[in-house]
Each structure stands twice: as C-alpha cells, then as structure tokens.
Amino acid sequence: MGSLKFKPPQENISTDMSGPLDLVEFRRQGHMMVDFIADYYQNIEKHPVLSQVQPGYLKQRLPESAPYNPEPIETILQDVQDHIFPGLTHWQSPNHFAYFPATISTAGFLGEMLTTGFNVVGFNWIASPAATELETIVMDWLGDMLKLPNSFLFSGNGGGVLQGTTCEAIVCTMAAARDQMLRQIGRENIGKLVVYGSDQTHSTLQKASQIVGIHPKNFRAIETTKSTSFALSPEVLKSTICSDIKAGLVPLFLCATIGTTAVTAVDPLGPLCDVAKEHGMWVHVDAAYAGSACICPEFRPFIEGVEGADSFSLNPHKWLFANLDCCCLWVKNPSALVSSLSTNPEYLRNKATDSKQVVDFKDWQIALSRRFRAIKLWLVLRSYGVNNLRNFIRSDVKMAKFFEGLVEMDKRFEVVVPRKFSLVCFRVSPSAISKANYPTANYEKCVNEVNCKLLEAINGSGRMFMTHAVVGGIYVLRCAIGTTLTEEKHVAMAWKVMQEHADAILHPPCIN
C-alpha cells in the first residue's frame, strides 16, 4: 500500500512564536494543515482501510516524554504521516463499509473551523446569545424537515438540543423520566423502576440505565425474532410489562429504535407508544442512523407514530454530513429535562436567565460547558439545502440496492434480513458450504464459522472493511454504505473482493 509523501516547505520553518496564538503563524500553519488534510483525502485509498498495527505499536515509535523545547509543525506533520497514519482505521475511505458511516463534508469541516475558531462556551444564553439562538433555530429547521409534530419544536412549546452522542441523549431523557416517576411514587422506590428495549436496542440504553441508577435486574432486553424482521413486538412488550407490574415493579422507560445497529430493524412506533402510554411510561425514539433518511418523503413513514413519543433523537454526524460529533435531541416537555438537570449557582445568575425569556442549554445536558455545534449544522443545512441532502441519502440507498442485487445474483450468498436503508445484511448461504469439507454435528455453527472466516479474510486484506452482527443465532456480514467518498465503483470492488475470498474459503486448493 502507498503512503503520502509529505514534503514540508524548507523555507521559513519556525519554532519560535510570540505566544500561544501567533496570527502570522496561525495563517501559515493553517494553510499547511488544510493542504495536508486535502492530500490525505486525495490519497486515502492507498492505505489499508483497517489498521494493521499491533497493540502498543505507538509507544515504541514516540519519545517517552514531551519535548522541552518547541518543535516545528513540519516535523510534527511528518510524524503524523509516519507514525499516526499506520494506526488509523480510515473511516473516511470509500472502501469503509463497517459499523455505520461517519459522514463528512466541506460544510462540516468549515463549521468545525468556525466552532473551534470562536471557541465560545455557550452554557447559558448570556455566555453567547448567538450560540443559543442559532441552536433553537436549526433544531426547528431540522425538525420541520423531518415533519416532526409541532409539539417537539420550540414553535410548539417543545424544543431541541444538540448533544454529543445518543448515549448523552438517552441519559438525559431517562433521568427526566426517573425524576418524574419518583415524584409520584417516592424516591425510596427507585429500585422498582424498569427500563425496556429489545435485544436489538443499542447497548447505550443499558449504559444509560446504569448511569441513572436503574437496578441491573430491572433492565429488559426483549427477545426479537426473524419473523418480525427483529423488530420489537408490542404484544410481547405488553406481556412483559404486565408481568413486571404483577411483581410489584414500576414500568418507567421504553426505547424504540428506527434502524437498529445490527440489521436496521424498525420498531412499530404507534403500537409501542400505545402500550407504553397505558402505563404512564416515557417513550424515547432512537433514530441515530436511519433518522436522517426520514427527511426524504419516501422514508418518513418509518417514523409514523412518533407523535406518541416523549423524545426523539438522531445523529447528523452519521448520515447528514455534519462530522462527529452532532446528536439532535427533541423533547415535548423541556421542563422535565430542566427539572432534572439544572443547577443555578450564584456565579451564573444573570438578568436574562431570571427573566425566564431565554433558553439555558446547560440545563438540557449532562455537562455545563458546551461547544457551538449549531453553527456546523447550520452550515450543512444552508450549504447543501434540503433537496441535495435528500439526494445524497438516496444515492447511498441506490448503491445499497446495487450491492444487494449482486448478493442475490450469486447463489452462494443470501440476504439475511430485508434491506430498509443503506445497510445490506448477508452471508454465505448454508447451501454453498460442503458438509464434506466442514463436517460437524452443529452445522449452523459451521456456517457461522465460515462467514466469520470470510470476514476476517477480507478485512485482513486491507482492501475494505466490514463488520458483523449475530441475530437469531445467525452470523451476518454487514455492508454499510454511506461514507461520503463512496461511489458505485467502490461497491463493485467490494463485491469482487468478497467473491475472491469466498472462492478461496469455499473451494480450498487440494494438497497432494
């Protein structure tokens, strides 16, 4: 594999600055950094997608202590190229099909530059009014693009806030739900509260439960089946809740998912909300990946029933070109968040807050300090517009359909779960695996092992990177399409690599 050949300019190399922010050096080094990153993207396909280093590699390459005297940026960038690059898994490679995409864009980059450049700490309105007010505006813009009910928007007495990750969003909403319920039943009964999701719900729900003090025995990961495409069954949820109530427990929180991590299953929001509301539960909708697609009218039906939920979140850094990190959380009742998360020390008091006419986002999140993320999302929405953003998503879905078609044409493979967005879940079919070559009493285990071996082989090649999931006992390969630079030619190449390694595994050469 090739590598970048970074050639720092030899003239005007400086290690002496007048202070931490030398504007002359900032301008010079800033241009150099942009060129360095642009060159990286221009040459990104020359690197193995999945890092091939061994644990502890970097400690062997770098000094044991920080330099006493300053070093020039040219030397540092050379070390980035020589030592950091080998340890990168190149998420922005067009041949990265693992996990879910972490999209980037010119607007996202520029927005991050403005965020970092202004470096405001917008914990309350007065700390930087533009940061707060722009956030309320862009959250309503995006909510309108998704056709969220007005009750989720600032214009309808709800509201949205930018978090870093889905985990933060769920912790905040679960804390609000917990405190609402404990005010009714008494704080001494926290051990009775129960949280519900499916066995396909992201593990962040379990982490949030641990953080907010839910007893580990009261976390429910309800089993799903292939017959429902691994979506959470409202009937099974209802039965589970009834059993818990009979046991003297208190149903608290349901997380429904639009586009689960393993196979992008879609939970039926309307019926699930109906079950939850019978018992006064908080319903959160996690649409971290697939929610972005719902700005397209053809995907909006996937969130039908969201009007019955209490909160809704998605991550524009996954599939809406906002760069990591950017998680949007909307709530119908902001006062529930504020009641659980607010603190009001004297040193933060001010007339604007006391007037109750402004939003202080410090009370909508875990941390006090917060970045000016809104300007990044604002740049993305303005730079591309709704129509182009929809078309970017549709292009990814079209490439996923293309890959799905290639899988279906090769009788050695099968699509395991129907594709809904731009993720294709597939495997080498049991019918393609010779029982003579792989004799075993547990044939399904053998099939899983063959698919695991295939995944290890393609990832070890460095030519592409995919990940896997296990659903219903079936080991599936996940081809997640959506990296910003991916084109149809990369998808075709990925399939060719897949076929080459499948040939080698399914038809090993005879040894005489």
Disulfide bonds with the S-S distance in Angstrom:
none
